[in-house]
Amino acid sequence: MDFIFVEELRVQAWVGIYPREKAVPQMLELNLTFGVPEAAAQRDNIDDTIDYAVVVERIRKELRERHFNLIETLGEFVVNLLFDEFGAPWVKIRLAKIGVMKDVRRVGVFIQRGRENRPVADDPH
Protein backbone atom coordinates (compact mmCIF):
# COMPACT_ATOMS: atom_id res chain seq x y z
CA MET A 1 0.00 0.00 0.00
CA ASP A 2 1.16 3.51 -0.78
CA PHE A 3 0.59 6.38 1.64
CA ILE A 4 0.15 10.14 1.57
CA PHE A 5 1.13 12.16 4.62
CA VAL A 6 0.24 15.68 5.68
CA GLU A 7 2.34 17.04 8.54
CA GLU A 8 1.75 19.91 10.94
CA LEU A 9 -1.55 20.98 9.46
CA ARG A 10 -2.76 23.86 11.62
CA VAL A 11 -6.51 24.42 11.86
CA GLN A 12 -8.85 26.43 14.04
CA ALA A 13 -11.42 24.16 15.68
CA TRP A 14 -14.17 24.23 18.24
CA VAL A 15 -13.24 21.53 20.73
CA GLY A 16 -13.41 21.22 24.48
CA ILE A 17 -15.62 20.97 27.54
CA TYR A 18 -14.42 23.99 29.50
CA PRO A 19 -16.11 27.41 29.13
CA ARG A 20 -12.89 28.96 27.78
CA GLU A 21 -12.75 26.25 25.09
CA LYS A 22 -16.35 26.92 24.07
CA ALA A 23 -15.84 30.70 23.86
CA VAL A 24 -13.26 30.75 21.06
CA PRO A 25 -11.85 28.24 18.60
CA GLN A 26 -8.50 26.65 19.40
CA MET A 27 -5.49 26.01 17.22
CA LEU A 28 -4.99 22.31 16.52
CA GLU A 29 -2.14 20.53 14.83
CA LEU A 30 -2.91 17.47 12.73
CA ASN A 31 -0.54 14.94 11.28
CA LEU A 32 -2.25 12.57 8.85
CA THR A 33 -1.11 9.49 7.00
CA PHE A 34 -3.57 7.64 4.80
CA GLY A 35 -3.40 4.79 2.36
CA VAL A 36 -4.00 5.35 -1.33
CA PRO A 37 -4.38 3.02 -4.30
CA GLU A 38 -1.13 1.92 -5.90
CA ALA A 39 -2.68 2.77 -9.27
CA ALA A 40 -1.85 6.44 -8.69
CA ALA A 41 1.88 5.78 -8.93
CA GLN A 42 1.42 3.47 -11.91
CA ARG A 43 -0.81 5.69 -14.05
CA ASP A 44 0.24 9.19 -12.87
CA ASN A 45 -3.38 10.37 -12.73
CA ILE A 46 -4.94 12.37 -9.87
CA ASP A 47 -8.21 10.48 -10.37
CA ASP A 48 -6.46 7.30 -9.15
CA THR A 49 -5.53 8.70 -5.75
CA ILE A 50 -6.81 10.88 -2.90
CA ASP A 51 -6.20 14.58 -3.50
CA TYR A 52 -4.56 15.83 -0.31
CA ALA A 53 -5.51 19.45 -1.08
CA VAL A 54 -9.19 18.46 -1.13
CA VAL A 55 -8.72 16.50 2.13
CA VAL A 56 -7.14 19.49 3.87
CA GLU A 57 -9.86 21.91 2.76
CA ARG A 58 -12.60 19.45 3.74
CA ILE A 59 -11.12 19.05 7.24
CA ARG A 60 -10.77 22.83 7.64
CA LYS A 61 -14.41 23.36 6.62
CA GLU A 62 -15.80 20.71 8.97
CA LEU A 63 -13.76 21.86 11.97
CA ARG A 64 -14.89 25.47 11.45
CA GLU A 65 -18.55 24.44 11.51
CA ARG A 66 -18.75 21.78 14.26
CA HIS A 67 -18.10 21.63 17.97
CA PHE A 68 -16.63 18.54 19.62
CA ASN A 69 -16.48 18.07 23.37
CA LEU A 70 -13.58 15.62 23.16
CA ILE A 71 -10.49 15.64 21.00
CA GLU A 72 -10.92 11.86 20.73
CA THR A 73 -14.30 12.35 19.06
CA LEU A 74 -12.87 14.95 16.71
CA GLY A 75 -10.10 12.53 15.75
CA GLU A 76 -12.58 9.72 15.04
CA PHE A 77 -14.61 12.14 12.95
CA VAL A 78 -11.58 12.92 10.76
CA VAL A 79 -10.71 9.22 10.45
CA ASN A 80 -14.26 8.39 9.35
CA LEU A 81 -14.27 11.32 6.92
CA LEU A 82 -11.19 9.84 5.24
CA PHE A 83 -12.81 6.40 5.10
CA ASP A 84 -16.30 7.42 4.02
CA GLU A 85 -15.74 10.42 1.79
CA PHE A 86 -12.32 9.71 0.33
CA GLY A 87 -12.19 5.91 0.37
CA ALA A 88 -8.91 5.64 2.29
CA PRO A 89 -8.19 2.01 3.23
CA TRP A 90 -6.02 2.92 6.24
CA VAL A 91 -5.64 6.08 8.35
CA LYS A 92 -3.27 7.25 11.04
CA ILE A 93 -3.83 10.60 12.71
CA ARG A 94 -2.03 12.49 15.43
CA LEU A 95 -4.09 15.39 16.68
CA ALA A 96 -3.05 17.93 19.31
CA LYS A 97 -4.31 21.04 21.03
CA ILE A 98 -1.49 23.55 21.19
CA GLY A 99 -0.69 25.45 24.40
CA VAL A 100 -3.90 24.66 26.29
CA MET A 101 -2.19 24.07 29.63
CA LYS A 102 0.55 25.88 31.49
CA ASP A 103 3.95 24.32 30.83
CA VAL A 104 2.50 21.81 28.33
CA ARG A 105 3.26 22.27 24.64
CA ARG A 106 0.64 19.86 23.25
CA VAL A 107 -2.16 17.61 24.44
CA GLY A 108 -3.66 15.18 21.98
CA VAL A 109 -4.57 11.77 20.66
CA PHE A 110 -3.11 9.26 18.27
CA ILE A 111 -5.51 7.06 16.27
CA GLN A 112 -4.68 4.34 13.77
CA ARG A 113 -7.37 2.43 11.90
CA GLY A 114 -7.77 0.16 8.96
CA ARG A 115 -11.16 -0.46 7.44
CA GLU A 116 -11.18 -3.87 9.17
CA ASN A 117 -10.88 -2.12 12.59
CA ARG A 118 -13.97 0.03 12.09
CA PRO A 119 -16.95 -0.61 14.32
CA VAL A 120 -19.63 -2.53 12.48
CA ALA A 121 -23.26 -1.49 12.80
CA ASP A 122 -25.63 -4.11 14.18
CA ASP A 123 -27.34 -6.13 11.47
CA PRO A 124 -31.07 -5.43 11.74
CA HIS A 125 -31.97 -8.91 10.37
C-alpha positions, 0 to 999 in steps of 0.5 A, spaced: 500 500 500 502 507 498 501 512 503 500 520 503 502 524 509 500 531 511 504 534 517 503 539 521 496 541 518 494 547 523 486 548 523 482 552 528 477 548 531 471 548 536 473 543 541 473 542 548 468 541 555 471 547 558 467 554 558 474 557 555 474 552 550 467 553 548 468 561 547 473 561 542 476 556 537 483 553 538 489 552 534 490 544 533 495 541 529 494 534 525 498 529 522 495 525 517 497 518 513 492 515 509 493 509 504 492 510 497 491 506 491 497 503 488 494 505 481 496 512 482 503 511 482 502 506 476 498 511 471 500 518 474 493 520 474 490 524 480 483 520 479 487 514 481 488 517 488 486 521 494 487 529 492 490 531 499 488 538 497 481 536 497 482 532 504 485 538 507 480 543 505 474 538 507 477 538 514 478 545 515 471 546 513 468 541 517 472 543 523 470 550 522 462 548 523 462 543 528 463 543 535 466 537 539 467 536 546 472 531 546 479 531 541 478 523 541 471 524 538 474 529 533 479 525 531 474 519 530 470 524 525 476 525 521 478 518 520 471 516 518 471 522 513 477 519 510 474 512 510 467 514 508 468 520 503 475 519 500 475 511 500 482 511 504 483 504 506 487 505 512 488 512 516 493 514 522 492 521 525 495 524 530 491 530 533 493 535 538 491 542 542 497 547 542 498 550 548 492 549 552 495 548 559 501 551 562 507 548 561 504 543 556 506 544 549 501 539 546 495 535 548 492 530 543 490 523 541 493 518 536 488 514 532 490 508 527 485 504 523 484 500 517 477 499 514 477 492 518 478 495 525 472 500 524 466 498 528 460 494 524 453 497 525 448 491 528 445 487 522 437 489 523 436 482 520 
